[in-house]
Amino acid sequence: MTHWMRKNQSMATPHHSVSYKAIDLFAGIGGIRLGFEKAFGDALEFVFASEIDKFARQTYAANFNDMPHGDITCIDAQSIPAHDILLAGFPCQAFSVAGHRKGFEDTRGTLFFEIARIASHHRPKMIFLENVKGFKNHDGGKTFSVVKQTLETLGYRVFAKVLNAKEYGVPQNRERIYIICFLNPACDFTFPAPLKKEVSVSHILEENVDKKYTLSDRLWTGHQKRKQAHKEKGNGFGYSLFDDASPYTSTISARYYKDGSEILIAQQGKNPRKLTPREAARLQGFGDEFNIVVSDTQAYKQFGNSVAVPVVASIAVLVRSVLEGLEEGKKPASCAFEKLAG
């Protein structure tokens, strides 16, 4: 088994006894929380979580012994406990009045507004946001611009970068934008450099896989016909096939439950198969101790919607370094990730 599958592995290094409180918004199944727990260890306490999807809440509760609250739009900011760190993997939505420069009022009616109103009330020391790669250019760049301006209006220094999961220890080509915000304007932050760690699809595959995951002749024939039709039209749409020697897969998405076409695993003498839910979890860096308590359909949706945990953990190690530098009265600075995680 590879490094992210070992039970309860922590990337936390010995630090002085500074503790932080965190909240987890749009929490999903807790992928961002898991990454921060790996980096902070016992120095981090989660005091609130919110997630609207009932199946995701079940998975979250089964793994963190903490049932998230429901719809964040119905929760008063004053009822949320004080916290130092705000985590959120929020949906990408356009702002109808983008560019009016009215602060977070420009974001009213979107789910980012919920983050802004809570941050405005509680003033956490640090905010971590995650979104799809295209978020930075969404709506001609207006969406990202309004988010950045809103956070800056609230007093935060904002850092953003697109990182690819395949460079951080998981065999998946998954690009996402990560937005790191510090309330202290003196803070500086450098995103982690790619890890020098070779992985392949073989690291996430199970040995004995139920035949139900093998594509039927009818489904496999349909995939092949559609791919050929797309090829004749001059585009590259269609299924993607991988084997244990492949260095990485394509991006797993929430729609994987439909037919699995974006990631099929080749089998000797058989039709290809879909990933199992456990393999989908591993592909996102969730350890085998992570409990899967829902149907296969829901599990595929949940892991497809989640984050690559090792990427989050790599960032969180450096976030902790900055925050603890502030506590010690030193100029905040990012240290080399390899040194901290080693």
C-alpha positions as CSV (number, residue, x, y, z in Angstrom):
1,M,0.0,0.0,0.0
2,T,1.1,3.5,-0.7
3,H,1.7,6.3,1.7
4,W,-1.8,7.8,1.7
5,M,-3.4,4.4,2.5
6,R,-1.6,3.9,5.8
7,K,-4.0,4.2,8.7
8,N,-4.2,7.6,10.5
9,Q,-0.9,8.8,8.9
10,S,-0.2,12.3,10.0
11,M,2.1,14.9,8.3
12,A,2.1,17.0,11.5
13,T,5.5,17.8,12.9
14,P,6.3,18.5,16.6
15,H,5.5,22.2,17.3
16,H,4.9,24.1,20.5
17,S,1.4,23.8,22.0
18,V,-0.5,26.3,19.8
19,S,-4.1,25.2,19.1
20,Y,-6.5,26.4,16.5
21,K,-10.3,26.1,16.0
22,A,-11.7,25.5,12.6
23,I,-15.0,25.3,10.7
24,D,-15.8,23.3,7.6
25,L,-18.3,24.8,5.2
26,F,-19.7,23.0,2.1
27,A,-17.9,20.2,3.8
28,G,-18.9,17.3,1.5
29,I,-17.4,14.2,3.0
30,G,-14.6,16.0,4.8
31,G,-11.7,15.8,2.4
32,I,-10.4,19.3,3.2
33,R,-10.8,18.7,6.9
34,L,-8.9,15.4,6.6
35,G,-6.0,17.2,4.8
36,F,-5.8,19.8,7.6
37,E,-6.0,17.2,10.3
38,K,-3.1,15.4,8.8
39,A,-1.0,18.6,8.9
40,F,-2.1,20.0,12.2
41,G,-2.7,16.8,14.2
42,D,-4.0,17.5,17.7
43,A,-3.4,21.2,17.3
44,L,-6.6,21.6,15.4
45,E,-10.1,21.3,16.7
46,F,-13.2,21.4,14.5
47,V,-16.0,23.3,16.1
48,F,-18.6,23.5,13.3
49,A,-19.4,21.9,9.9
50,S,-22.1,22.4,7.4
51,E,-23.2,20.3,4.4
52,I,-26.6,20.2,2.7
53,D,-26.5,16.8,1.1
54,K,-27.9,14.2,3.4
55,F,-25.8,11.3,2.0
56,A,-22.6,13.3,2.3
57,R,-23.5,14.1,5.9
58,Q,-23.9,10.4,6.6
59,T,-20.4,9.7,5.4
60,Y,-19.0,12.7,7.2
61,A,-20.6,11.6,10.5
62,A,-19.3,8.0,10.0
63,N,-15.7,9.2,9.7
64,F,-15.5,12.2,12.1
65,N,-18.2,11.4,14.6
66,D,-19.5,14.8,13.9
67,M,-22.8,15.3,12.1
68,P,-22.7,18.5,10.0
69,H,-25.4,21.1,10.2
70,G,-27.6,21.5,7.1
71,D,-28.1,24.4,4.7
72,I,-25.6,27.1,5.6
73,T,-28.0,29.8,4.2
74,C,-30.3,29.1,7.1
75,I,-27.6,29.4,9.8
76,D,-27.0,32.7,11.5
77,A,-23.3,33.7,11.7
78,Q,-23.6,34.5,15.3
79,S,-24.6,30.9,16.1
80,I,-21.4,29.6,14.6
81,P,-18.6,29.2,17.2
82,A,-15.6,31.5,17.1
83,H,-12.8,30.0,14.9
84,D,-9.3,30.7,13.6
85,I,-9.5,28.8,10.3
86,L,-12.4,28.7,7.8
87,L,-12.4,25.9,5.2
88,A,-14.7,25.8,2.2
89,G,-14.9,24.0,-1.1
90,F,-17.7,26.1,-2.6
91,P,-19.6,25.9,-5.9
92,C,-18.6,28.0,-8.9
93,Q,-21.3,30.6,-9.6
94,A,-21.5,33.8,-11.6
95,F,-22.1,37.2,-9.8
96,S,-24.9,39.1,-11.5
97,V,-23.4,42.5,-10.5
98,A,-19.8,41.6,-10.7
99,G,-17.6,44.7,-11.1
100,H,-19.7,47.1,-9.1
101,R,-17.1,46.9,-6.3
102,K,-19.6,47.0,-3.5
103,G,-17.6,44.5,-1.3
104,F,-19.3,41.3,-0.4
105,E,-22.7,42.8,-1.3
106,D,-21.8,42.1,-4.9
107,T,-21.9,38.4,-4.0
108,R,-25.4,38.3,-2.4
109,G,-27.5,35.5,-3.7
110,T,-24.5,33.2,-4.2
111,L,-23.0,30.6,-1.9
112,F,-19.7,32.5,-1.7
113,F,-21.8,35.2,0.0
114,E,-22.3,32.8,2.9
115,I,-18.5,32.5,3.3
116,A,-18.1,36.2,3.2
117,R,-20.8,37.0,5.8
118,I,-19.4,34.4,8.2
119,A,-15.8,35.7,7.7
120,S,-17.0,39.2,8.1
121,H,-18.5,38.4,11.5
122,H,-15.9,36.1,12.9
123,R,-12.7,37.4,11.3
124,P,-10.8,34.1,11.2
125,K,-7.0,34.3,10.9
126,M,-7.0,32.2,7.8
127,I,-9.4,31.1,5.0
128,F,-8.9,28.1,2.7
129,L,-11.0,27.9,-0.5
130,E,-10.9,25.2,-3.2
131,N,-12.6,25.3,-6.6
132,V,-12.3,24.0,-10.2
133,K,-9.5,25.1,-12.4
134,G,-11.7,27.1,-14.6
135,F,-12.9,29.2,-11.7
136,K,-10.2,31.8,-12.3
137,N,-11.4,32.5,-15.8
138,H,-15.1,31.9,-15.1
139,D,-17.4,34.6,-16.6
140,G,-14.5,36.3,-18.2
141,G,-12.5,36.4,-15.0
142,K,-15.2,38.4,-13.2
143,T,-16.1,35.7,-10.7
144,F,-12.6,35.3,-9.4
145,S,-12.1,39.1,-9.4
146,V,-15.1,39.6,-7.2
147,V,-14.1,36.9,-4.8
148,K,-10.6,38.3,-4.5
149,Q,-11.9,41.9,-4.1
150,T,-14.4,40.8,-1.5
151,L,-11.8,39.0,0.6
152,E,-9.4,41.9,0.3
153,T,-12.2,44.3,1.4
154,L,-12.6,42.1,4.4
155,G,-9.0,42.7,5.2
156,Y,-7.4,39.5,3.8
157,R,-4.2,39.0,1.8
158,V,-5.1,36.6,-0.9
159,F,-2.9,34.0,-2.6
160,A,-4.2,31.7,-5.4
161,K,-2.7,28.9,-7.5
162,V,-3.8,26.0,-9.6
163,L,-2.2,22.7,-8.5
164,N,-2.3,19.3,-10.1
165,A,-2.9,16.2,-7.8
166,K,-0.6,14.0,-9.9
167,E,2.3,16.1,-8.6
168,Y,1.4,15.5,-5.0
169,G,1.4,11.7,-4.6
170,V,-1.9,10.6,-6.2
171,P,-2.1,9.1,-9.7
172,Q,-4.8,11.4,-11.0
173,N,-4.6,14.4,-13.4
174,R,-6.8,16.7,-11.3
175,E,-6.2,20.5,-11.5
176,R,-7.9,22.7,-8.9
177,I,-7.5,26.3,-7.8
178,Y,-6.6,26.8,-4.1
179,I,-7.2,30.2,-2.5
180,I,-5.3,30.9,0.7
181,C,-6.2,34.0,2.7
182,F,-4.5,35.5,5.8
183,L,-6.0,38.3,7.9
184,N,-2.6,39.6,8.8
185,P,-1.4,41.7,5.9
186,A,2.2,41.0,6.7
187,C,1.8,37.3,5.9
188,D,3.5,35.8,2.9
189,F,2.7,32.4,1.4
190,T,4.4,30.2,-1.1
191,F,2.5,27.1,-2.4
192,P,4.2,23.7,-2.0
193,A,6.5,22.6,-4.7
194,P,5.6,19.3,-6.5
195,L,6.7,16.2,-4.5
196,K,9.3,13.9,-5.9
197,K,7.2,10.8,-5.4
198,E,6.5,8.4,-8.2
199,V,3.1,6.7,-8.2
200,S,1.1,4.8,-10.7
201,V,-2.5,3.5,-11.1
202,S,-1.3,0.2,-9.7
203,H,-1.1,1.9,-6.3
204,I,-4.8,2.4,-6.0
205,L,-6.1,-0.8,-7.6
206,E,-7.7,-3.6,-5.5
207,E,-6.6,-7.2,-6.0
208,N,-9.9,-9.0,-6.0
209,V,-12.7,-7.0,-7.7
210,D,-16.3,-8.1,-8.0
211,K,-17.4,-8.9,-11.5
212,K,-20.3,-6.4,-11.2
213,Y,-17.8,-3.6,-12.0
214,T,-16.9,-5.2,-15.4
215,L,-18.7,-3.5,-18.2
216,S,-21.4,-5.5,-20.0
217,D,-20.9,-6.3,-23.7
218,R,-23.6,-3.8,-24.5
219,L,-22.2,-0.9,-22.5
220,W,-18.6,-1.6,-23.8
221,T,-19.8,-1.7,-27.4
222,G,-21.7,1.5,-26.9
223,H,-18.5,3.2,-25.5
224,Q,-16.5,2.1,-28.4
225,K,-19.0,3.2,-31.0
226,R,-19.3,6.7,-29.4
227,K,-15.6,7.1,-29.3
228,Q,-15.2,6.1,-32.9
229,A,-18.0,8.6,-33.9
230,H,-16.2,11.4,-32.0
231,K,-12.9,10.4,-33.6
232,E,-14.5,10.7,-37.1
233,K,-15.7,14.2,-36.1
234,G,-12.1,15.1,-35.2
235,N,-12.5,15.4,-31.4
236,G,-11.1,13.4,-28.6
237,F,-14.3,12.7,-26.6
238,G,-15.1,9.2,-25.4
239,Y,-14.0,6.7,-22.8
240,S,-10.5,6.7,-21.3
241,L,-8.7,3.4,-20.7
242,F,-5.9,2.9,-18.1
243,D,-4.0,0.0,-16.7
244,D,-1.8,-0.6,-13.7
245,A,1.2,0.8,-15.5
246,S,-0.4,4.1,-16.3
247,P,1.2,7.0,-14.4
248,Y,-2.2,8.6,-13.7
249,T,-5.8,8.6,-14.6
250,S,-8.0,11.4,-15.9
251,T,-10.1,13.5,-13.4
252,I,-12.8,11.6,-11.5
253,S,-16.0,13.6,-11.4
254,A,-19.4,13.4,-9.6
255,R,-20.9,11.9,-12.8
256,Y,-18.6,8.8,-12.6
257,Y,-21.5,6.7,-11.3
258,K,-23.3,7.0,-14.7
259,D,-21.1,4.9,-16.9
260,G,-17.5,5.3,-15.6
261,S,-16.3,6.3,-19.1
262,E,-13.7,8.8,-17.9
263,I,-11.7,6.2,-16.1
264,L,-11.9,2.6,-17.2
265,I,-9.5,-0.1,-16.1
266,A,-8.2,-2.6,-18.7
267,Q,-8.6,-6.3,-17.8
268,Q,-6.8,-9.2,-19.5
269,G,-9.2,-11.2,-21.6
270,K,-12.3,-9.3,-20.3
271,N,-14.1,-6.1,-21.0
272,P,-12.7,-3.1,-19.0
273,R,-14.2,-2.3,-15.6
274,K,-15.1,0.7,-13.6
275,L,-13.2,1.7,-10.5
276,T,-14.6,0.3,-7.3
277,P,-15.7,2.9,-4.7
278,R,-12.6,2.0,-2.6
279,E,-10.4,2.7,-5.6
280,A,-12.2,6.0,-6.2
281,A,-11.4,6.9,-2.6
282,R,-7.8,6.0,-3.0
283,L,-7.6,8.0,-6.2
284,Q,-8.4,11.1,-4.1
285,G,-6.0,10.1,-1.4
286,F,-8.4,8.8,1.2
287,G,-6.9,6.0,3.3
288,D,-8.5,2.6,3.6
289,E,-9.6,3.4,7.1
290,F,-12.1,5.9,5.6
291,N,-15.6,4.4,6.0
292,I,-17.8,4.1,2.9
293,V,-21.3,3.8,4.3
294,V,-23.4,4.7,1.3
295,S,-24.4,3.0,-2.0
296,D,-21.9,2.8,-4.9
297,T,-23.8,5.5,-6.7
298,Q,-23.5,7.9,-3.8
299,A,-19.9,7.0,-3.1
300,Y,-18.9,7.8,-6.7
301,K,-20.7,11.2,-6.4
302,Q,-19.0,11.9,-3.1
303,F,-15.4,11.1,-4.0
304,G,-15.8,12.7,-7.4
305,N,-17.0,15.9,-5.7
306,S,-14.3,15.8,-3.0
307,V,-10.7,16.9,-3.0
308,A,-7.3,15.3,-3.4
309,V,-6.4,15.0,0.2
310,P,-2.6,15.0,-0.2
311,V,-2.7,18.3,-2.0
312,V,-4.7,19.9,0.8
313,A,-2.4,18.4,3.4
314,S,0.7,19.7,1.5
315,I,-0.8,23.2,1.6
316,A,-2.0,22.9,5.2
317,V,1.5,22.1,6.4
318,L,2.7,25.5,5.1
319,V,-0.4,27.2,6.4
320,R,0.4,25.9,9.9
321,S,4.0,27.2,9.6
322,V,2.7,30.7,8.7
323,L,0.2,30.8,11.6
324,E,2.7,29.5,14.1
325,G,5.2,32.1,12.9
326,L,2.7,34.7,13.8
327,E,2.2,33.3,17.2
328,E,5.9,33.4,17.9
329,G,6.2,37.0,16.7
330,K,8.3,36.1,13.8
331,K,7.8,37.4,10.3
332,P,5.4,35.0,8.7
333,A,7.1,32.9,6.0
334,S,6.6,29.6,4.2
335,C,9.2,27.0,4.8
336,A,10.1,24.3,2.4
337,F,7.4,21.7,2.3
338,E,9.8,18.8,2.1
339,K,11.5,19.9,5.3
340,L,8.3,20.3,7.3
341,A,6.7,17.1,6.0
342,G,9.9,15.0,6.2
